[in-house]
């Protein structure tokens, strides 16, 4: 499944228009806060949330942003 960055909506998405998993974030100066991850029930158990988080963290690192996570799922990847 392809992950698409939608910077105008401050999110990364995967899936179709009917059902989309997403990782949402806020940016402020040189800091990014990943604050919400959602995967619809029909898409769960397929590793989609992990793909979203890895794509988001990769992009944030490329942009040299300081990474924060108020989302508990994303926090697991920052330890």
Biopython code that builds the backbone (N, CA, C, O; Angstrom):
import numpy as np
from Bio.PDB.StructureBuilder import StructureBuilder

atoms = [
    (1, "UNK", "N", (0.838, -1.176, 0.000)),
    (1, "UNK", "CA", (0.000, 0.000, 0.000)),
    (1, "UNK", "C", (0.888, 1.246, 0.000)),
    (1, "UNK", "O", (1.863, 1.327, 0.747)),
    (2, "UNK", "N", (0.546, 2.182, -0.821)),
    (2, "UNK", "CA", (1.335, 3.402, -0.982)),
    (2, "UNK", "C", (0.932, 4.457, 0.048)),
    (2, "UNK", "O", (-0.252, 4.674, 0.305)),
    (3, "UNK", "N", (1.926, 5.095, 0.620)),
    (3, "UNK", "CA", (1.704, 6.200, 1.554)),
    (3, "UNK", "C", (1.913, 7.500, 0.790)),
    (3, "UNK", "O", (2.914, 7.672, 0.094)),
    (4, "UNK", "N", (0.966, 8.403, 0.925)),
    (4, "UNK", "CA", (1.013, 9.692, 0.227)),
    (4, "UNK", "C", (1.063, 10.813, 1.256)),
    (4, "UNK", "O", (0.280, 10.839, 2.205)),
    (5, "UNK", "N", (1.991, 11.733, 1.055)),
    (5, "UNK", "CA", (2.092, 12.905, 1.928)),
    (5, "UNK", "C", (1.185, 13.986, 1.368)),
    (5, "UNK", "O", (1.270, 14.332, 0.190)),
    (6, "UNK", "N", (0.325, 14.510, 2.209)),
    (6, "UNK", "CA", (-0.558, 15.624, 1.841)),
    (6, "UNK", "C", (-0.200, 16.812, 2.738)),
    (6, "UNK", "O", (-0.877, 17.068, 3.734)),
    (7, "UNK", "N", (0.870, 17.538, 2.381)),
    (7, "UNK", "CA", (1.353, 18.614, 3.263)),
    (7, "UNK", "C", (0.333, 19.718, 3.508)),
    (7, "UNK", "O", (0.345, 20.337, 4.571)),
    (8, "UNK", "N", (-0.542, 19.975, 2.553)),
    (8, "UNK", "CA", (-1.540, 21.025, 2.737)),
    (8, "UNK", "C", (-2.550, 20.669, 3.828)),
    (8, "UNK", "O", (-3.143, 21.559, 4.438)),
    (9, "UNK", "N", (-2.751, 19.360, 4.078)),
    (9, "UNK", "CA", (-3.637, 18.908, 5.157)),
    (9, "UNK", "C", (-2.840, 18.443, 6.384)),
    (9, "UNK", "O", (-3.427, 17.990, 7.366)),
    (10, "UNK", "N", (-1.531, 18.552, 6.330)),
    (10, "UNK", "CA", (-0.654, 18.133, 7.430)),
    (10, "UNK", "C", (-0.886, 16.673, 7.804)),
    (10, "UNK", "O", (-1.154, 16.346, 8.960)),
    (11, "UNK", "N", (-0.777, 15.797, 6.797)),
    (11, "UNK", "CA", (-0.995, 14.383, 7.070)),
    (11, "UNK", "C", (-0.363, 13.491, 6.008)),
    (11, "UNK", "O", (-0.048, 13.919, 4.898)),
    (12, "UNK", "N", (-0.194, 12.235, 6.400)),
    (12, "UNK", "CA", (0.196, 11.166, 5.505)),
    (12, "UNK", "C", (-0.993, 10.220, 5.443)),
    (12, "UNK", "O", (-1.602, 9.925, 6.471)),
    (13, "UNK", "N", (-1.332, 9.737, 4.246)),
    (13, "UNK", "CA", (-2.489, 8.862, 4.096)),
    (13, "UNK", "C", (-2.130, 7.617, 3.297)),
    (13, "UNK", "O", (-1.169, 7.601, 2.528)),
    (14, "UNK", "N", (-2.927, 6.579, 3.502)),
    (14, "UNK", "CA", (-2.824, 5.342, 2.732)),
    (14, "UNK", "C", (-4.234, 4.806, 2.569)),
    (14, "UNK", "O", (-5.048, 4.884, 3.489)),
    (15, "UNK", "N", (-4.519, 4.265, 1.403)),
    (15, "UNK", "CA", (-5.846, 3.717, 1.148)),
    (15, "UNK", "C", (-6.556, 4.492, 0.066)),
    (15, "UNK", "O", (-5.956, 5.321, -0.619)),
    (16, "UNK", "N", (-7.840, 4.217, -0.084)),
    (16, "UNK", "CA", (-8.647, 4.871, -1.111)),
    (16, "UNK", "C", (-9.462, 5.997, -0.488)),
    (16, "UNK", "O", (-9.465, 6.168, 0.731)),
    (17, "UNK", "N", (-10.134, 6.744, -1.307)),
    (17, "UNK", "CA", (-10.958, 7.846, -0.813)),
    (17, "UNK", "C", (-12.036, 7.348, 0.140)),
    (17, "UNK", "O", (-12.385, 8.040, 1.096)),
    (18, "UNK", "N", (-12.568, 6.147, -0.115)),
    (18, "UNK", "CA", (-13.606, 5.590, 0.738)),
    (18, "UNK", "C", (-13.110, 5.254, 2.118)),
    (18, "UNK", "O", (-13.794, 5.510, 3.109)),
    (19, "UNK", "N", (-11.914, 4.675, 2.195)),
    (19, "UNK", "CA", (-11.330, 4.312, 3.484)),
    (19, "UNK", "C", (-9.864, 4.694, 3.472)),
    (19, "UNK", "O", (-9.076, 4.186, 2.674)),
    (20, "UNK", "N", (-9.516, 5.596, 4.371)),
    (20, "UNK", "CA", (-8.137, 6.056, 4.446)),
    (20, "UNK", "C", (-7.603, 5.945, 5.862)),
    (20, "UNK", "O", (-8.255, 6.327, 6.834)),
    (21, "UNK", "N", (-6.406, 5.412, 5.944)),
    (21, "UNK", "CA", (-5.648, 5.458, 7.186)),
    (21, "UNK", "C", (-4.841, 6.744, 7.133)),
    (21, "UNK", "O", (-4.452, 7.193, 6.055)),
    (22, "UNK", "N", (-4.583, 7.346, 8.309)),
    (22, "UNK", "CA", (-3.843, 8.603, 8.276)),
    (22, "UNK", "C", (-2.987, 8.816, 9.512)),
    (22, "UNK", "O", (-3.260, 8.305, 10.598)),
    (23, "UNK", "N", (-1.953, 9.586, 9.294)),
    (23, "UNK", "CA", (-1.073, 10.067, 10.351)),
    (23, "UNK", "C", (-1.081, 11.587, 10.226)),
    (23, "UNK", "O", (-0.651, 12.133, 9.210)),
    (24, "UNK", "N", (-1.568, 12.266, 11.256)),
    (24, "UNK", "CA", (-1.681, 13.718, 11.220)),
    (24, "UNK", "C", (-0.592, 14.363, 12.072)),
    (24, "UNK", "O", (-0.125, 13.788, 13.056)),
    (25, "UNK", "N", (-0.202, 15.567, 11.672)),
    (25, "UNK", "CA", (0.858, 16.275, 12.394)),
    (25, "UNK", "C", (0.640, 17.776, 12.369)),
    (25, "UNK", "O", (-0.125, 18.311, 11.567)),
    (26, "UNK", "N", (1.348, 18.436, 13.285)),
    (26, "UNK", "CA", (1.430, 19.900, 13.317)),
    (26, "UNK", "C", (2.903, 20.256, 13.185)),
    (26, "UNK", "O", (3.768, 19.541, 13.691)),
    (27, "UNK", "N", (3.187, 21.358, 12.507)),
    (27, "UNK", "CA", (4.558, 21.856, 12.464)),
    (27, "UNK", "C", (4.587, 23.266, 13.036)),
    (27, "UNK", "O", (3.638, 24.039, 12.908)),
    (28, "UNK", "N", (5.711, 23.566, 13.670)),
    (28, "UNK", "CA", (5.926, 24.892, 14.233)),
    (28, "UNK", "C", (7.412, 25.161, 14.160)),
    (28, "UNK", "O", (8.203, 24.538, 14.868)),
    (29, "UNK", "N", (7.787, 26.091, 13.302)),
    (29, "UNK", "CA", (9.197, 26.409, 13.119)),
    (29, "UNK", "C", (9.932, 25.171, 12.613)),
    (29, "UNK", "O", (9.675, 24.718, 11.498)),
    (30, "UNK", "N", (10.825, 24.628, 13.399)),
    (30, "UNK", "CA", (11.595, 23.445, 12.978)),
    (30, "UNK", "C", (11.204, 22.212, 13.782)),
    (30, "UNK", "O", (11.999, 21.283, 13.928)),
    (31, "UNK", "N", (9.967, 22.203, 14.310)),
    (31, "UNK", "CA", (9.477, 21.079, 15.099)),
    (31, "UNK", "C", (8.230, 20.498, 14.450)),
    (31, "UNK", "O", (7.384, 21.227, 13.931)),
    (32, "UNK", "N", (8.129, 19.176, 14.486)),
    (32, "UNK", "CA", (6.937, 18.496, 14.009)),
    (32, "UNK", "C", (6.405, 17.647, 15.155)),
    (32, "UNK", "O", (7.166, 16.983, 15.859)),
    (33, "UNK", "N", (5.092, 17.677, 15.330)),
    (33, "UNK", "CA", (4.443, 16.866, 16.361)),
    (33, "UNK", "C", (3.441, 15.954, 15.664)),
    (33, "UNK", "O", (2.444, 16.419, 15.113)),
    (34, "UNK", "N", (3.711, 14.661, 15.694)),
    (34, "UNK", "CA", (2.764, 13.675, 15.172)),
    (34, "UNK", "C", (1.743, 13.436, 16.280)),
    (34, "UNK", "O", (2.073, 12.874, 17.324)),
    (35, "UNK", "N", (0.499, 13.865, 16.050)),
    (35, "UNK", "CA", (-0.481, 13.867, 17.131)),
    (35, "UNK", "C", (-1.619, 12.865, 16.980)),
    (35, "UNK", "O", (-2.355, 12.638, 17.940)),
    (36, "UNK", "N", (-1.788, 12.261, 15.809)),
    (36, "UNK", "CA", (-2.934, 11.353, 15.660)),
    (36, "UNK", "C", (-2.674, 10.338, 14.551)),
    (36, "UNK", "O", (-2.272, 10.694, 13.443)),
    (37, "UNK", "N", (-2.911, 9.076, 14.870)),
    (37, "UNK", "CA", (-2.845, 7.998, 13.890)),
    (37, "UNK", "C", (-4.202, 7.307, 13.897)),
    (37, "UNK", "O", (-4.744, 7.000, 14.959)),
    (38, "UNK", "N", (-4.749, 7.063, 12.708)),
    (38, "UNK", "CA", (-6.031, 6.371, 12.612)),
    (38, "UNK", "C", (-5.994, 5.389, 11.451)),
    (38, "UNK", "O", (-5.556, 5.719, 10.349)),
    (39, "UNK", "N", (-6.465, 4.173, 11.722)),
    (39, "UNK", "CA", (-6.615, 3.155, 10.693)),
    (39, "UNK", "C", (-8.041, 2.614, 10.818)),
    (39, "UNK", "O", (-8.428, 2.150, 11.890)),
    (40, "UNK", "N", (-8.831, 2.665, 9.733)),
    (40, "UNK", "CA", (-10.194, 2.127, 9.800)),
    (40, "UNK", "C", (-10.177, 0.641, 10.175)),
    (40, "UNK", "O", (-9.237, -0.075, 9.831)),
    (41, "UNK", "N", (-11.204, 0.184, 10.873)),
    (41, "UNK", "CA", (-11.243, -1.213, 11.313)),
    (41, "UNK", "C", (-10.979, -2.231, 10.199)),
    (41, "UNK", "O", (-10.300, -3.231, 10.431)),
    (42, "UNK", "N", (-11.495, -1.996, 9.016)),
    (42, "UNK", "CA", (-11.322, -2.955, 7.916)),
    (42, "UNK", "C", (-9.889, -3.017, 7.399)),
    (42, "UNK", "O", (-9.537, -3.944, 6.670)),
    (43, "UNK", "N", (-9.053, -2.038, 7.769)),
    (43, "UNK", "CA", (-7.675, -1.989, 7.284)),
    (43, "UNK", "C", (-6.669, -2.384, 8.372)),
    (43, "UNK", "O", (-5.467, -2.422, 8.113)),
    (44, "UNK", "N", (-7.141, -2.673, 9.567)),
    (44, "UNK", "CA", (-6.248, -2.954, 10.687)),
    (44, "UNK", "C", (-5.602, -4.332, 10.570)),
    (44, "UNK", "O", (-6.122, -5.231, 9.909)),
    (45, "UNK", "N", (-4.456, -4.470, 11.230)),
    (45, "UNK", "CA", (-3.746, -5.740, 11.250)),
    (45, "UNK", "C", (-2.896, -6.003, 10.025)),
    (45, "UNK", "O", (-2.448, -7.130, 9.814)),
    (46, "UNK", "N", (-2.666, -4.980, 9.214)),
    (46, "UNK", "CA", (-1.902, -5.133, 7.972)),
    (46, "UNK", "C", (-0.609, -4.321, 7.973)),
    (46, "UNK", "O", (0.078, -4.250, 6.954)),
    (47, "UNK", "N", (-0.274, -3.710, 9.104)),
    (47, "UNK", "CA", (0.955, -2.936, 9.196)),
    (47, "UNK", "C", (0.881, -1.555, 8.575)),
    (47, "UNK", "O", (1.911, -0.923, 8.340)),
    (48, "UNK", "N", (-0.322, -1.081, 8.309)),
    (48, "UNK", "CA", (-0.484, 0.214, 7.639)),
    (48, "UNK", "C", (-0.072, 1.371, 8.545)),
    (48, "UNK", "O", (0.573, 2.316, 8.090)),
    (49, "UNK", "N", (-0.437, 1.302, 9.815)),
    (49, "UNK", "CA", (-0.054, 2.377, 10.745)),
    (49, "UNK", "C", (1.461, 2.494, 10.814)),
    (49, "UNK", "O", (1.996, 3.603, 10.825)),
    (50, "UNK", "N", (2.152, 1.376, 10.859)),
    (50, "UNK", "CA", (3.614, 1.405, 10.901)),
    (50, "UNK", "C", (4.185, 2.037, 9.636)),
    (50, "UNK", "O", (5.133, 2.819, 9.707)),
    (51, "UNK", "N", (3.617, 1.703, 8.487)),
    (51, "UNK", "CA", (4.091, 2.302, 7.230)),
    (51, "UNK", "C", (3.899, 3.815, 7.246)),
    (51, "UNK", "O", (4.774, 4.561, 6.808)),
    (52, "UNK", "N", (2.758, 4.263, 7.749)),
    (52, "UNK", "CA", (2.505, 5.699, 7.839)),
    (52, "UNK", "C", (3.538, 6.381, 8.735)),
    (52, "UNK", "O", (4.100, 7.416, 8.377)),
    (53, "UNK", "N", (3.777, 5.790, 9.898)),
    (53, "UNK", "CA", (4.715, 6.389, 10.850)),
    (53, "UNK", "C", (6.125, 6.406, 10.279)),
    (53, "UNK", "O", (6.824, 7.413, 10.388)),
    (54, "UNK", "N", (6.545, 5.323, 9.683)),
    (54, "UNK", "CA", (7.902, 5.279, 9.110)),
    (54, "UNK", "C", (8.060, 6.308, 7.992)),
    (54, "UNK", "O", (9.110, 6.939, 7.873)),
    (55, "UNK", "N", (7.023, 6.479, 7.173)),
    (55, "UNK", "CA", (7.076, 7.491, 6.105)),
    (55, "UNK", "C", (7.141, 8.895, 6.707)),
    (55, "UNK", "O", (7.915, 9.735, 6.248)),
    (56, "UNK", "N", (6.330, 9.145, 7.734)),
    (56, "UNK", "CA", (6.332, 10.454, 8.381)),
    (56, "UNK", "C", (7.656, 10.774, 9.044)),
    (56, "UNK", "O", (8.165, 11.887, 8.914)),
    (57, "UNK", "N", (8.216, 9.808, 9.752)),
    (57, "UNK", "CA", (9.504, 10.028, 10.418)),
    (57, "UNK", "C", (10.625, 10.220, 9.402)),
    (57, "UNK", "O", (11.514, 11.046, 9.607)),
    (58, "UNK", "N", (10.586, 9.475, 8.327)),
    (58, "UNK", "CA", (11.598, 9.619, 7.282)),
    (58, "UNK", "C", (11.546, 11.023, 6.684)),
    (58, "UNK", "O", (12.579, 11.672, 6.516)),
    (59, "UNK", "N", (10.350, 11.483, 6.367)),
    (59, "UNK", "CA", (10.193, 12.822, 5.797)),
    (59, "UNK", "C", (10.668, 13.886, 6.787)),
    (59, "UNK", "O", (11.380, 14.817, 6.409)),
    (60, "UNK", "N", (10.272, 13.746, 8.057)),
    (60, "UNK", "CA", (10.680, 14.723, 9.075)),
    (60, "UNK", "C", (12.198, 14.770, 9.210)),
    (60, "UNK", "O", (12.777, 15.847, 9.351)),
    (61, "UNK", "N", (12.833, 13.625, 9.169)),
    (61, "UNK", "CA", (14.298, 13.589, 9.241)),
    (61, "UNK", "C", (14.930, 14.247, 8.023)),
    (61, "UNK", "O", (15.918, 14.969, 8.154)),
    (62, "UNK", "N", (14.375, 14.010, 6.845)),
    (62, "UNK", "CA", (14.884, 14.647, 5.620)),
    (62, "UNK", "C", (14.777, 16.165, 5.709)),
    (62, "UNK", "O", (15.634, 16.886, 5.198)),
    (63, "UNK", "N", (13.722, 16.644, 6.361)),
    (63, "UNK", "CA", (13.509, 18.089, 6.513)),
    (63, "UNK", "C", (14.299, 18.666, 7.692)),
    (63, "UNK", "O", (14.272, 19.873, 7.935)),
    (64, "UNK", "N", (14.997, 17.799, 8.416)),
    (64, "UNK", "CA", (15.783, 18.178, 9.594)),
    (64, "UNK", "C", (14.924, 18.841, 10.667)),
    (64, "UNK", "O", (15.313, 19.835, 11.279)),
    (65, "UNK", "N", (13.745, 18.259, 10.876)),
    (65, "UNK", "CA", (12.828, 18.761, 11.892)),
    (65, "UNK", "C", (13.074, 18.045, 13.215)),
    (65, "UNK", "O", (13.472, 16.881, 13.236)),
    (66, "UNK", "N", (12.837, 18.738, 14.299)),
    (66, "UNK", "CA", (12.851, 18.115, 15.615)),
    (66, "UNK", "C", (11.526, 17.369, 15.756)),
    (66, "UNK", "O", (10.457, 17.946, 15.557)),
    (67, "UNK", "N", (11.605, 16.092, 16.099)),
    (67, "UNK", "CA", (10.416, 15.249, 16.113)),
    (67, "UNK", "C", (9.875, 15.094, 17.525)),
    (67, "UNK", "O", (10.603, 14.767, 18.463)),
    (68, "UNK", "N", (8.573, 15.339, 17.645)),
    (68, "UNK", "CA", (7.830, 15.106, 18.876)),
    (68, "UNK", "C", (6.619, 14.259, 18.523)),
    (68, "UNK", "O", (6.183, 14.233, 17.372)),
    (69, "UNK", "N", (6.081, 13.570, 19.513)),
    (69, "UNK", "CA", (4.896, 12.757, 19.268)),
    (69, "UNK", "C", (3.975, 12.799, 20.478)),
    (69, "UNK", "O", (4.327, 12.303, 21.548)),
    (70, "UNK", "N", (2.809, 13.382, 20.314)),
    (70, "UNK", "CA", (1.797, 13.302, 21.358)),
    (70, "UNK", "C", (0.908, 12.082, 21.126)),
    (70, "UNK", "O", (0.075, 11.751, 21.969)),
    (71, "UNK", "N", (1.083, 11.417, 19.988)),
    (71, "UNK", "CA", (0.383, 10.168, 19.682)),
    (71, "UNK", "C", (1.166, 9.009, 20.310)),
    (71, "UNK", "O", (2.354, 8.838, 20.040)),
    (72, "UNK", "N", (0.500, 8.226, 21.138)),
    (72, "UNK", "CA", (1.191, 7.132, 21.838)),
    (72, "UNK", "C", (1.733, 6.079, 20.877)),
    (72, "UNK", "O", (2.757, 5.459, 21.162)),
    (73, "UNK", "N", (1.069, 5.867, 19.754)),
    (73, "UNK", "CA", (1.570, 4.884, 18.790)),
    (73, "UNK", "C", (2.895, 5.347, 18.194)),
    (73, "UNK", "O", (3.825, 4.550, 18.073)),
    (74, "UNK", "N", (2.995, 6.599, 17.827)),
    (74, "UNK", "CA", (4.228, 7.134, 17.245)),
    (74, "UNK", "C", (5.342, 7.142, 18.279)),
    (74, "UNK", "O", (6.504, 6.931, 17.931)),
    (75, "UNK", "N", (5.016, 7.380, 19.534)),
    (75, "UNK", "CA", (6.025, 7.396, 20.593)),
    (75, "UNK", "C", (6.825, 6.106, 20.642)),
    (75, "UNK", "O", (8.010, 6.132, 20.973)),
    (76, "UNK", "N", (6.210, 4.992, 20.325)),
    (76, "UNK", "CA", (6.894, 3.690, 20.329)),
    (76, "UNK", "C", (8.082, 3.665, 19.369)),
    (76, "UNK", "O", (9.055, 2.950, 19.607)),
    (77, "UNK", "N", (8.008, 4.429, 18.301)),
    (77, "UNK", "CA", (9.057, 4.455, 17.293)),
    (77, "UNK", "C", (10.198, 5.401, 17.655)),
    (77, "UNK", "O", (11.249, 5.384, 17.014)),
    (78, "UNK", "N", (9.994, 6.215, 18.669)),
    (78, "UNK", "CA", (10.998, 7.209, 19.061)),
    (78, "UNK", "C", (11.856, 6.746, 20.232)),
    (78, "UNK", "O", (12.770, 7.459, 20.646)),
    (79, "UNK", "N", (11.581, 5.588, 20.758)),
    (79, "UNK", "CA", (12.358, 5.076, 21.907)),
    (79, "UNK", "C", (13.639, 4.483, 21.469)),
    (79, "UNK", "O", (14.414, 4.006, 22.299)),
]
sb = StructureBuilder()
sb.init_structure("model")
sb.init_model(0)
sb.init_chain("A")
sb.init_seg("    ")
for serial, (resi, resn, name, xyz) in enumerate(atoms, 1):
    if name == "N":
        sb.init_residue(resn, " ", resi, " ")
    sb.init_atom(name, np.array(xyz, "f"), 0.0, 1.0, " ", f" {name:<3s}", serial, name[0])
structure = sb.get_structure()
